[in-house]
Amino acid sequence: MSHRRKSLLTTGKRKSSKARVVITEGKGRIRINNTPIHLHQPQLAREKILEPVWLAGDAAGKVDIKVRVHGGGYMSQAEAARMGIAQGLVRWSRSKRLRNTYIEYDRTMLAGDARRKESKKFGGPGARARKQKSYR
């Protein structure tokens, strides 16, 4: 008879980055794209990813977190992973107090940032820039 480990899947998105987060029962290990969190570079992105874990306290010490993230830049990926981890920890613990802590600290941990790149229009190289013209 095999026993199945309880697991939870959440996602986080920021700009063009997408992070899939799997939370399972464990000893507090965190892996980003199959590398341990303490080896993740740059340090600023690592600290951004660890914010929800620090705020959760001992609730995060009882779970293993695996994050698969792709697209965008390293900071965008870090914020996507951070959102996925925060949402997963709230769903795992079913704690209103933890949810309120995250919202009080930074609402984008749970809600996300809806801003996206404005689409390019005709008559110029970008969304707003236009071809310049000279009359004289």
Secondary structure as UniProt FT lines:
FT   STRAND          7..14
FT   TURN            15..16
FT   STRAND          17..25
FT   STRAND          30..32
FT   TURN            33..34
FT   STRAND          35..36
FT   HELIX           37..39
FT   HELIX           43..56
FT   HELIX           57..62
FT   STRAND          63..70
FT   HELIX           74..93
FT   HELIX           96..105
FT   HELIX           107..109
FT   TURN            122..123
//
